[in-house]
């Protein structure tokens, strides 16, 4: 995965400027990636939460992680907890949960993470991403 620029070379490799969407349902990933890029974001996807964890740790350009909550290998809440614990001091990554489970109960340690039900209100999701990207 090349994070240096988009296809036109207009999106520079800037810390915290990209979005990673994680969902183990591969069929939804291209649709969400297209939606996010149409909204003006540089977006990448992963269907493998373990691979995504390493990608976030090794790619400082990723500033927002949008994760599904219910995944087979690692649930989204655990992924957020694990990434927060593993990220180096001074590196900020914002998290957003996108789930189909309306009964979602989050632990107090991740209660600050915005939750959107699938299918997400696209305007609200874009607004949440913009807020997340604007924070240092």
N, C-alpha and C positions, 0 to 999 in steps of 0.2 A: 504494500500500500504506500503510494508516494504522497506525502503531505506537503511537498514543496510548493506546489501551485495548482490552480485549477486548470482546465483544458485550455483556457485562453492566457494563462500565466498571470492573471490579475489578482490572485489571492496569495499574498506573500506568506512565507513560513513565519508566523508570529505566535509567540506563546499565548495560549489560551484563546485562540481565535477560531477553533474548529469544534464541531459537535460529533460525538460518537453515539449512535443509536444501537442498543443491544436488545435483541429479541430472538428467542430460539425458534420462532416461527418464521422461517426464511422467506416465505411468500409475501410477508408484509414489508420486509426491509426495502425493496426497491421503490415501493410506493411512498414510504416515508422519506427516503433519501431524496427522491424527486421533489416532493413537497417542500422539504427543508431548503434544498438548493434553489427552487423557484422563489422561495421567500428571501433569498439572498445570503443564505448561510453556506459555509463549506461543511459538508456532512459526510460522514463515513458510517458504515454499518458493520455489525458482527453478529453472527448467530451463535457464537461460542463464547459463553461468559468467561471461561478460563483464559482463552486467547485475548478477549477484550480487556481483562484485568491487566495482562502484560502490556498490551498496546497502550493503555492509559498511562501506566508507569513509565514507559519508554518513549512517549510522544508528548513533549511539552506543549505542542500546538493544540491539544485537546483541552478545552476549557469547560465544556459542558458534556455530561454523560446523561443520556436519556435511556433508562432501562425498564424493561418489562419486570414485573414483580414475580410472577410465577414462571420459572424456567426449570427444566429438568436437572441440569448439572448444579447450578448455584442460583438460589433465589436472589432477586434484585436487592432486597434489604441487606442480605449478607454481603453482596457485592459492594454496596455502598459502605458498609462498615469496614470491610477489608481494605478497600481503596483508601478510605480516610486514614486508616491506621498505617498504610504503607506509603502514602505520598510523602515526599520530602518536605521538611519545614519550609514555609514560604511559598509553596506551590498550592494555588487554589484551583480546585475543580468543583464546579457546581453540579448538582444532581437533580434530576427530574424523574419521577416514576410515571410510566404509562402502562396501565393495567386494564384488563377486562373484568377484574374481580371487584365488584362494588362493595364487598364486605371487608375490604382491606383495613387491617388494624396495624399501624406502625408502632414500633417501640419508641420510647421517649428519646433515644439517642439519634433517631432519624426523623423525628416529628417535624423538623424544619424543612423537609424535602417536599416540594409541591407534588401533588398526585393528580393525574388526569386519567379519566376513564376512557377506554377505547369505545367507539371512535372519538378521538379528542376534538374538543372545540378548537379549531385551527387558529383562530384569532387569539384565544387565551394562551395557547401553547406558544405561539410566536412571541407574544408579550412576555411570557415567563422566560423564554430563551434570551430575549434581548436584555431583560433585567439581569439574568445570570451572567451574561457576557460583559455587562457594564460594571460589574463588581470587581474590585481588585483582588 
